[in-house]
Amino acid sequence: MSIGTLIKTIQDIMRKDVGVDGDAQRISQIVWLLFLKIFDDKEQEWQLTIPGYKSPLQSRFRWSNWAKNAEGITGDELIDFVNNELFPSLKKLATAAGVSPSGKVVGSVFEDAYNYMKSGTLLRQVINTIEMDVDFNSSTDRHLFNDIYEKILADLQSAGNAGEYYTPRAVTQFMVDILNPQLGESVLDPACGTGGFLTCTIEHLKSQVKTAADRITLQDSIHGVEKKPLPHMLAMTNLMLHGIDVPSNIRHDNTLSRPLKDYGPKDRVDIILTNPPFGGMEEDGIENNFPRKYQTRETADLFMALIMHLLKHADHKGNGGRAAVVLPDGFLFGEGAKTTLKRELLEEFNLHTIVRLPKGVFAPYTSIATNVLFFEKGEPTKDVWFFEHPYPEGYKSYSRSKPLTIEEFDLEKAWWGGPSRKGRKTTQYAWKVSAKEIADKNYNLDAVGKNPHLVEVEHGKPEDLMCEYQGIVAQLETAQAALKAELMACLGGKA
C-alpha cells in the first residue's frame, strides 16, 4: 500500500469516530501510534544487539503485547486500557526518577499527546492497518517515513494549521552540503520541526561513522529543540529511523523562553542549520529574555539573535562556528531590531554569502520570498556575495508537482569555490557588495541585493502606452459589435 493510500485509509476509519475532530487531531493520533510501533521495533532490535537491555516500559505496555495481535483487545476494553493505563504510564516517564534515557524519550513524546478516539472498535481497525502495512524493521519502509511526514505536513496545511512549514528537501540538502559537517562537530537546529536538517546531517555524516564509538559521537553531536508537540513527536520518530536510537538531545521546549544571558560556553555549537519560524509573533514576555537592543516580538529576529549568540567563538586559528539560516526578504530590508542584528552580523561575523531563492520554493505553504544566509563567527565581513537562484528554463514558479530539485543547486556549487570560497567570479547570477556599501545603505541588504545584471524591460512612455491601450479597447468594441450583429442575424433579428 502506498503512503498516501495508507494515511487516507487510516483517516477514513478515524472519520467515523465521534471523538476525533478534524485533520489535525487525526494526524496527531496517527503519529503517536506510529511512534509506539517504531519504538517497539527498535526495542526488539536492541534486545538482540545490546547485552542486558531492559525496556523502560512495563511488559503489558509494549506495542507487541497489546497491539500487535489483530484479534487482541478491542471495544471499550481497548479504550479503557489506552486512556486509563497506557497513557498515564507513558506520561510519567518524562519526570519519574531513575528512568533510562530511552524511557525519557518516550515520556517527552507523550507528555502532551492525547488519545482522541472514542470507539475501541475503530481504534483496533487503525492499529491493525498500521501493523499489517508498515514494517519499520524493513529498510525500505524506514525510508518511507520521510514520505509519511511529508504527507502529514501537507494534510496539516490543508487543515489550516498555519506555521507548519516543511523546508524542501533540496534546500535542506544544499545547506548541509555547503556547511559540510564533520564527525565530532556539534550541530544544532533551535527550531527543528520534524527534524529535516538533523536527519540530512546524519545522512551526510554516515560515511564517516566506522565504529561503535563513532555512532555514540554522532548521537551526542545532534541537537534540536521544537516547541510544538506534534512536530516534536515526528522529529523523535524520524531521528530514530535514521539511526539515533535515543534522541534525548531533541528537546520539547521553546528555545526562546530561556534568557540569552543564561546560555554559556557549554551551550555553544560548531554548526547551526535552521529555518526559524517567520511571520509570527512570540507570546508576551518572551522578548524580555533578550537584551533591549534585540527586543521585539517577531520570532525570526529573536531566533537570529539566539543563533548569533550560540555559535562558538573563533579559536586560535580564527575558525569559529558557522551557520546557514533561511530568512524572509523582510529581514533583509527591515529596520529596528533587524538593523541592529545586521550591523552586528557584518561587524562580528563573516556574512560571506546570501543565496536569494525565488518565490514558490515553499509552495504551497507560503509565497513569501526567502534567502539562505551563510555566515561564520570570527572576523568581520569584508564583502557579501549575493547569488540569485534562477528558475529552470520554462518555469515561472515552483509547485507541488514541479518542486525545486537538488540538481538545480549544482549552479551554486560550481560557483562556490570550495571550502575556501576562492576563485568566485561575478556572473549573471552572482555579484559582490562591500560591507561599507551595505553600512552606507543603513544595512538594507535588500537594496544591495537586487541583481545588477538583470536587463531592464523598456515599457515605453506612459502617453504611448495609453494610446496603445485605447486602440486595443476600440478593436475589442468593434469585435463585440460584429459578434452581436452575427448572433442577431442568426436569431432572425430578435434581440
Secondary structure, 3 states (H helix, E strand, C coil): CCHHHHHHHHHHHHCCCCCCCCHHHHHHHHHHHHHHHHHHHHHHHHHHHCCCCCCCCCHHHCHHHHCCCCCCCCHHHHHHHHHHHHHHHHHHCCCCCCCCHHHHHHHHHHCCCCCCCCCHHHHHHHHHHHHHHCCCCCHHHHHHHHHHHHHHHHHHHHCCCCCCCCCCHHHHHHHHHHHCCCCCCCEEECCCCCCHHHHHHHHHHHHHCCCHHHHHHHHHHEEEEECCHHHHHHHHHHHHHCCCCCCCCEEECCHHHCCHHHCCHHHCECEEEECCCCCCECCCCHHHHCCHHHCCCEHHHHHHHHHHHHECCCCCCCCCCEEEEEEEHHHHHCCCHHHHHHHHHHHHEEEEEEEECCCCCCCCCCCCCEEEEEEEECCCCCEEEEEECCCCCCCCCCCCCCCCCHHHHHHHHHHHCCCCCCCCCCCCCEEEEEHHHHHHCCCCCCCCCCCCCCCCCCCCCHHHHHHHHHHHHHHHHHHHHHHHHHHHHHCCCCC
